[in-house]
Amino acid sequence: MIKSLAQDYSSLGPRRSIAALVPSFLIAQVAVLLGVPVSFNEIVVSAIIGSGAAVGGGEAVDARKLGVTVAAWAGSFVLAFVLGYGAVVVLPLP
């Protein structure tokens, strides 16, 4: 997964992609400690994309893949909201 993300989303080598994972791990652990629900996938992808943009500028990041990923994140949020709202409306409350 790390290799795919580092090479497909941005031009990072193995060392830089691992270096992007350390802050991702710390952010996720602090969020879990505080009880904040977070997506580790979103944290890792964001860290790798940010590292690629910082190292190689805007050209190092594949904009098409980034757009598809953000659209999938937004779509999953909307779908979860619609399903949750639909379940509350359809199912009777005790």
VMD Tcl script that builds the backbone (N, CA, C; Angstrom):
set m [mol new atoms 282]
animate dup $m
set s [atomselect $m all]
$s set {name element resname resid chain x y z} {
  {N N MET 1 A 0.827 -1.188 0.000}
  {CA C MET 1 A 0.000 0.000 0.000}
  {C C MET 1 A 0.875 1.256 0.000}
  {N N ILE 2 A 1.907 1.249 0.819}
  {CA C ILE 2 A 2.776 2.418 0.898}
  {C C ILE 2 A 3.471 2.651 -0.432}
  {N N LYS 3 A 3.968 1.576 -1.037}
  {CA C LYS 3 A 4.651 1.705 -2.320}
  {C C LYS 3 A 3.707 2.251 -3.380}
  {N N SER 4 A 2.509 1.720 -3.418}
  {CA C SER 4 A 1.527 2.175 -4.398}
  {C C SER 4 A 1.181 3.643 -4.201}
  {N N LEU 5 A 0.927 4.031 -2.962}
  {CA C LEU 5 A 0.591 5.431 -2.680}
  {C C LEU 5 A 1.748 6.357 -2.998}
  {N N ALA 6 A 2.939 5.967 -2.596}
  {CA C ALA 6 A 4.094 6.836 -2.788}
  {C C ALA 6 A 4.429 7.017 -4.259}
  {N N GLN 7 A 4.218 5.993 -5.070}
  {CA C GLN 7 A 4.564 6.095 -6.480}
  {C C GLN 7 A 3.404 6.591 -7.330}
  {N N ASP 8 A 2.182 6.227 -6.978}
  {CA C ASP 8 A 1.030 6.612 -7.793}
  {C C ASP 8 A 0.550 8.033 -7.515}
  {N N TYR 9 A 0.521 8.421 -6.262}
  {CA C TYR 9 A -0.004 9.735 -5.919}
  {C C TYR 9 A 1.052 10.826 -5.998}
  {N N SER 10 A 2.262 10.506 -5.626}
  {CA C SER 10 A 3.338 11.485 -5.681}
  {C C SER 10 A 4.652 10.750 -5.852}
  {N N SER 11 A 5.668 11.467 -6.253}
  {CA C SER 11 A 6.965 10.862 -6.524}
  {C C SER 11 A 7.823 10.835 -5.260}
  {N N LEU 12 A 7.576 9.848 -4.431}
  {CA C LEU 12 A 8.351 9.709 -3.200}
  {C C LEU 12 A 9.094 8.385 -3.213}
  {N N GLY 13 A 10.281 8.391 -2.663}
  {CA C GLY 13 A 11.028 7.163 -2.487}
  {C C GLY 13 A 10.598 6.474 -1.205}
  {N N PRO 14 A 11.162 5.310 -0.938}
  {CA C PRO 14 A 10.771 4.568 0.265}
  {C C PRO 14 A 11.048 5.313 1.567}
  {N N ARG 15 A 12.171 6.005 1.652}
  {CA C ARG 15 A 12.491 6.712 2.897}
  {C C ARG 15 A 11.538 7.861 3.166}
  {N N ARG 16 A 11.239 8.630 2.140}
  {CA C ARG 16 A 10.334 9.764 2.336}
  {C C ARG 16 A 8.911 9.301 2.614}
  {N N SER 17 A 8.491 8.207 1.985}
  {CA C SER 17 A 7.136 7.730 2.247}
  {C C SER 17 A 7.013 7.173 3.666}
  {N N ILE 18 A 8.057 6.512 4.163}
  {CA C ILE 18 A 8.044 6.046 5.550}
  {C C ILE 18 A 8.076 7.242 6.492}
  {N N ALA 19 A 8.853 8.265 6.146}
  {CA C ALA 19 A 8.907 9.470 6.977}
  {C C ALA 19 A 7.548 10.156 7.043}
  {N N ALA 20 A 6.748 10.036 6.002}
  {CA C ALA 20 A 5.398 10.613 6.020}
  {C C ALA 20 A 4.470 9.810 6.925}
  {N N LEU 21 A 4.776 8.531 7.132}
  {CA C LEU 21 A 3.919 7.693 7.966}
  {C C LEU 21 A 4.088 7.942 9.458}
  {N N VAL 22 A 5.253 8.386 9.874}
  {CA C VAL 22 A 5.488 8.614 11.306}
  {C C VAL 22 A 4.553 9.698 11.851}
  {N N PRO 23 A 4.463 10.881 11.224}
  {CA C PRO 23 A 3.498 11.861 11.722}
  {C C PRO 23 A 2.053 11.371 11.582}
  {N N SER 24 A 1.778 10.587 10.543}
  {CA C SER 24 A 0.430 10.046 10.368}
  {C C SER 24 A 0.057 9.154 11.539}
  {N N PHE 25 A 0.993 8.308 11.937}
  {CA C PHE 25 A 0.763 7.427 13.079}
  {C C PHE 25 A 0.520 8.239 14.347}
  {N N LEU 26 A 1.328 9.273 14.564}
  {CA C LEU 26 A 1.168 10.099 15.771}
  {C C LEU 26 A -0.169 10.831 15.778}
  {N N ILE 27 A -0.569 11.358 14.629}
  {CA C ILE 27 A -1.871 12.038 14.541}
  {C C ILE 27 A -2.991 11.072 14.847}
  {N N ALA 28 A -2.922 9.875 14.280}
  {CA C ALA 28 A -3.969 8.878 14.514}
  {C C ALA 28 A -4.022 8.462 15.978}
  {N N GLN 29 A -2.865 8.282 16.615}
  {CA C GLN 29 A -2.847 7.867 18.013}
  {C C GLN 29 A -3.396 8.951 18.935}
  {N N VAL 30 A -3.068 10.203 18.649}
  {CA C VAL 30 A -3.610 11.303 19.460}
  {C C VAL 30 A -5.126 11.391 19.283}
  {N N ALA 31 A -5.596 11.210 18.053}
  {CA C ALA 31 A -7.038 11.242 17.810}
  {C C ALA 31 A -7.749 10.116 18.552}
  {N N VAL 32 A -7.171 8.926 18.528}
  {CA C VAL 32 A -7.764 7.799 19.253}
  {C C VAL 32 A -7.754 8.068 20.754}
  {N N LEU 33 A -6.673 8.616 21.257}
  {CA C LEU 33 A -6.573 8.948 22.680}
  {C C LEU 33 A -7.650 9.956 23.087}
  {N N LEU 34 A -7.921 10.928 22.213}
  {CA C LEU 34 A -8.934 11.944 22.501}
  {C C LEU 34 A -10.350 11.482 22.174}
  {N N GLY 35 A -10.474 10.332 21.533}
  {CA C GLY 35 A -11.799 9.818 21.194}
  {C C GLY 35 A -12.384 10.421 19.932}
  {N N VAL 36 A -11.542 10.969 19.096}
  {CA C VAL 36 A -11.997 11.582 17.848}
  {C C VAL 36 A -11.979 10.523 16.749}
  {N N PRO 37 A -13.092 10.308 16.064}
  {CA C PRO 37 A -13.078 9.320 14.978}
  {C C PRO 37 A -12.338 9.866 13.759}
  {N N VAL 38 A -11.315 9.160 13.334}
  {CA C VAL 38 A -10.527 9.580 12.176}
  {C C VAL 38 A -10.343 8.388 11.244}
  {N N SER 39 A -10.083 8.683 10.004}
  {CA C SER 39 A -9.784 7.663 9.015}
  {C C SER 39 A -8.273 7.613 8.821}
  {N N PHE 40 A -7.666 6.495 9.197}
  {CA C PHE 40 A -6.225 6.365 9.043}
  {C C PHE 40 A -5.853 6.429 7.568}
  {N N ASN 41 A -6.714 5.920 6.712}
  {CA C ASN 41 A -6.478 5.978 5.271}
  {C C ASN 41 A -6.349 7.424 4.799}
  {N N GLU 42 A -7.246 8.274 5.225}
  {CA C GLU 42 A -7.189 9.680 4.820}
  {C C GLU 42 A -5.947 10.370 5.367}
  {N N ILE 43 A -5.554 10.030 6.574}
  {CA C ILE 43 A -4.360 10.635 7.167}
  {C C ILE 43 A -3.123 10.231 6.380}
  {N N VAL 44 A -2.996 8.950 6.049}
  {CA C VAL 44 A -1.819 8.461 5.336}
  {C C VAL 44 A -1.750 9.049 3.933}
  {N N VAL 45 A -2.863 9.009 3.209}
  {CA C VAL 45 A -2.876 9.545 1.842}
  {C C VAL 45 A -2.563 11.039 1.858}
  {N N SER 46 A -3.132 11.771 2.793}
  {CA C SER 46 A -2.866 13.208 2.888}
  {C C SER 46 A -1.393 13.480 3.202}
  {N N ALA 47 A -0.809 12.686 4.081}
  {CA C ALA 47 A 0.605 12.884 4.429}
  {C C ALA 47 A 1.511 12.601 3.235}
  {N N ILE 48 A 1.225 11.556 2.495}
  {CA C ILE 48 A 2.056 11.215 1.336}
  {C C ILE 48 A 1.909 12.256 0.239}
  {N N ILE 49 A 0.695 12.710 0.000}
  {CA C ILE 49 A 0.474 13.742 -1.012}
  {C C ILE 49 A 1.150 15.044 -0.586}
  {N N GLY 50 A 1.022 15.398 0.683}
  {CA C GLY 50 A 1.667 16.611 1.178}
  {C C GLY 50 A 3.176 16.539 1.097}
  {N N SER 51 A 3.741 15.386 1.411}
  {CA C SER 51 A 5.193 15.214 1.307}
  {C C SER 51 A 5.648 15.317 -0.137}
  {N N GLY 52 A 4.897 14.701 -1.032}
  {CA C GLY 52 A 5.243 14.775 -2.457}
  {C C GLY 52 A 5.173 16.190 -2.982}
  {N N ALA 53 A 4.161 16.939 -2.554}
  {CA C ALA 53 A 4.023 18.327 -2.996}
  {C C ALA 53 A 5.139 19.197 -2.416}
  {N N ALA 54 A 5.528 18.920 -1.181}
  {CA C ALA 54 A 6.590 19.706 -0.559}
  {C C ALA 54 A 7.950 19.433 -1.197}
  {N N VAL 55 A 8.194 18.192 -1.576}
  {CA C VAL 55 A 9.487 17.824 -2.136}
  {C C VAL 55 A 9.586 18.211 -3.603}
  {N N GLY 56 A 8.570 17.857 -4.390}
  {CA C GLY 56 A 8.667 18.041 -5.832}
  {C C GLY 56 A 7.799 19.132 -6.410}
  {N N GLY 57 A 7.128 19.883 -5.586}
  {CA C GLY 57 A 6.239 20.909 -6.102}
  {C C GLY 57 A 4.935 20.307 -6.606}
  {N N GLY 58 A 4.129 21.103 -7.256}
  {CA C GLY 58 A 2.833 20.650 -7.736}
  {C C GLY 58 A 2.904 19.606 -8.826}
  {N N GLU 59 A 4.014 19.559 -9.560}
  {CA C GLU 59 A 4.145 18.603 -10.653}
  {C C GLU 59 A 4.337 17.178 -10.154}
  {N N ALA 60 A 4.775 17.008 -8.923}
  {CA C ALA 60 A 5.056 15.675 -8.385}
  {C C ALA 60 A 3.793 14.945 -7.956}
  {N N VAL 61 A 2.673 15.649 -7.858}
  {CA C VAL 61 A 1.432 15.050 -7.402}
  {C C VAL 61 A 0.515 14.838 -8.601}
  {N N ASP 62 A -0.041 13.620 -8.717}
  {CA C ASP 62 A -0.963 13.302 -9.802}
  {C C ASP 62 A -2.335 13.894 -9.469}
  {N N ALA 63 A -2.694 14.968 -10.143}
  {CA C ALA 63 A -3.932 15.692 -9.841}
  {C C ALA 63 A -5.174 14.853 -10.119}
  {N N ARG 64 A -5.131 14.020 -11.147}
  {CA C ARG 64 A -6.300 13.203 -11.482}
  {C C ARG 64 A -6.601 12.205 -10.358}
  {N N LYS 65 A -5.578 11.512 -9.890}
  {CA C LYS 65 A -5.779 10.547 -8.811}
  {C C LYS 65 A -6.198 11.235 -7.516}
  {N N LEU 66 A -5.642 12.404 -7.288}
  {CA C LEU 66 A -6.028 13.164 -6.104}
  {C C LEU 66 A -7.503 13.557 -6.186}
  {N N GLY 67 A -7.946 14.003 -7.354}
  {CA C GLY 67 A -9.350 14.368 -7.538}
  {C C GLY 67 A -10.295 13.196 -7.348}
  {N N VAL 68 A -9.920 12.034 -7.885}
  {CA C VAL 68 A -10.750 10.839 -7.726}
  {C C VAL 68 A -10.821 10.432 -6.255}
  {N N THR 69 A -9.705 10.528 -5.549}
  {CA C THR 69 A -9.676 10.165 -4.134}
  {C C THR 69 A -10.544 11.101 -3.306}
  {N N VAL 70 A -10.429 12.390 -3.538}
  {CA C VAL 70 A -11.247 13.356 -2.792}
  {C C VAL 70 A -12.729 13.158 -3.107}
  {N N ALA 71 A -13.057 12.882 -4.366}
  {CA C ALA 71 A -14.451 12.624 -4.744}
  {C C ALA 71 A -14.974 11.366 -4.047}
  {N N ALA 72 A -14.138 10.339 -3.940}
  {CA C ALA 72 A -14.556 9.116 -3.240}
  {C C ALA 72 A -14.773 9.385 -1.751}
  {N N TRP 73 A -13.900 10.187 -1.133}
  {CA C TRP 73 A -14.086 10.540 0.274}
  {C C TRP 73 A -15.389 11.317 0.468}
  {N N ALA 74 A -15.634 12.289 -0.386}
  {CA C ALA 74 A -16.866 13.079 -0.281}
  {C C ALA 74 A -18.086 12.201 -0.538}
  {N N GLY 75 A -17.991 11.328 -1.529}
  {CA C GLY 75 A -19.111 10.431 -1.835}
  {C C GLY 75 A -19.411 9.485 -0.693}
  {N N SER 76 A -18.392 8.974 -0.035}
  {CA C SER 76 A -18.626 8.070 1.094}
  {C C SER 76 A -19.271 8.817 2.261}
  {N N PHE 77 A -18.881 10.070 2.461}
  {CA C PHE 77 A -19.500 10.872 3.517}
  {C C PHE 77 A -20.979 11.108 3.220}
  {N N VAL 78 A -21.277 11.485 1.983}
  {CA C VAL 78 A -22.674 11.740 1.601}
  {C C VAL 78 A -23.496 10.457 1.704}
  {N N LEU 79 A -22.964 9.342 1.235}
  {CA C LEU 79 A -23.680 8.070 1.305}
  {C C LEU 79 A -23.943 7.666 2.756}
  {N N ALA 80 A -22.954 7.832 3.625}
  {CA C ALA 80 A -23.142 7.508 5.037}
  {C C ALA 80 A -24.199 8.405 5.670}
  {N N PHE 81 A -24.188 9.687 5.312}
  {CA C PHE 81 A -25.188 10.612 5.849}
  {C C PHE 81 A -26.590 10.227 5.386}
  {N N VAL 82 A -26.734 9.930 4.102}
  {CA C VAL 82 A -28.046 9.563 3.548}
  {C C VAL 82 A -28.546 8.259 4.173}
  {N N LEU 83 A -27.680 7.265 4.285}
  {CA C LEU 83 A -28.095 5.998 4.890}
  {C C LEU 83 A -28.450 6.169 6.369}
  {N N GLY 84 A -27.661 6.949 7.088}
  {CA C GLY 84 A -27.959 7.202 8.492}
  {C C GLY 84 A -29.271 7.950 8.675}
  {N N TYR 85 A -29.489 8.969 7.878}
  {CA C TYR 85 A -30.732 9.727 7.948}
  {C C TYR 85 A -31.911 8.851 7.560}
  {N N GLY 86 A -31.733 8.066 6.504}
  {CA C GLY 86 A -32.800 7.161 6.071}
  {C C GLY 86 A -33.143 6.131 7.128}
  {N N ALA 87 A -32.137 5.605 7.813}
  {CA C ALA 87 A -32.394 4.627 8.870}
  {C C ALA 87 A -33.159 5.260 10.027}
  {N N VAL 88 A -32.830 6.502 10.377}
  {CA C VAL 88 A -33.534 7.168 11.480}
  {C C VAL 88 A -34.975 7.465 11.093}
  {N N VAL 89 A -35.212 7.842 9.859}
  {CA C VAL 89 A -36.559 8.186 9.409}
  {C C VAL 89 A -37.420 6.924 9.263}
  {N N VAL 90 A -36.848 5.862 8.725}
  {CA C VAL 90 A -37.615 4.657 8.433}
  {C C VAL 90 A -37.840 3.808 9.675}
  {N N LEU 91 A -36.821 3.634 10.483}
  {CA C LEU 91 A -36.941 2.773 11.668}
  {C C LEU 91 A -37.638 3.516 12.808}
  {N N PRO 92 A -38.597 2.865 13.429}
  {CA C PRO 92 A -39.276 3.532 14.560}
  {C C PRO 92 A -38.373 3.599 15.795}
  {N N LEU 93 A -38.440 4.706 16.481}
  {CA C LEU 93 A -37.668 4.882 17.703}
  {C C LEU 93 A -38.480 4.345 18.883}
  {N N PRO 94 A -37.828 3.749 19.871}
  {CA C PRO 94 A -38.580 3.213 21.026}
  {C C PRO 94 A -39.125 4.300 21.909}
}
mol reanalyze $m
mol bondsrecalc $m
mol representation Tube
mol addrep $m
